[in-house]
Amino acid sequence: MRFSSVQEKEIIDSVSGRFIGYIVDAEIDEARGEIVALIISAPKKFYHLFQGEETVKKIAFSHILTVGKDVILVKTQEE
C-alpha cells in the first residue's frame, strides 16, 4: 500500500465515531525504519478557512485499529 493512498482515507475515532481528519505526514524512527506516529490534520472549522494555521495532532502507530477501504479506525486518548 502506498502512503499517498493512505493519505486519502478519513481518520475516525473508534470510541466516539468522530471524524478526526486526514494524514498529512508520518514520523519515522530512522534507527528501526518503522513508522512511529501519523501526523493528522484536523478538519477546519468555517471561521478557520481563511487562516493559514493548520491544526495537527499526532496519533501513535500502535493506536491504529484497522485500515479499511475508505477509513482508518484509531483509538485515541482524548481528555
NORHU-V418799 format. One record per pair of residues at least 24 apart in sequence whose ideal C-beta (glycine too) atoms are under 8 Angstrom apart, sorted by sequence separation. I is the first residue (numbers start at 1). J is the second residue. D is the distance in whole Angstrom. If there is no record, write none. Layout:
[[I	J	D] [I	J	D]]
//
This chain:
[[19	43	6] [36	60	7] [37	61	6] [36	61	6] [35	61	5] [38	64	8] [11	38	8] [34	61	8] [11	40	6] [24	54	8] [27	58	7] [24	56	7] [21	57	8] [20	57	7] [20	59	8] [11	59	7] [23	72	8] [14	65	6] [20	74	7] [20	76	7] [9	67	7] [9	68	8] [12	71	5] [14	73	5] [10	70	7] [11	71	7] [12	72	7] [13	73	8] [14	74	7] [15	75	6] [6	67	7] [9	70	6] [10	71	5] [11	72	5] [12	73	6] [13	74	6] [14	75	5] [15	76	7] [9	71	6] [10	72	7] [12	74	7] [13	75	7] [16	78	7] [9	72	5] [11	74	6] [13	76	5] [15	78	8] [13	78	7] [1	67	8] [6	72	7]]
//
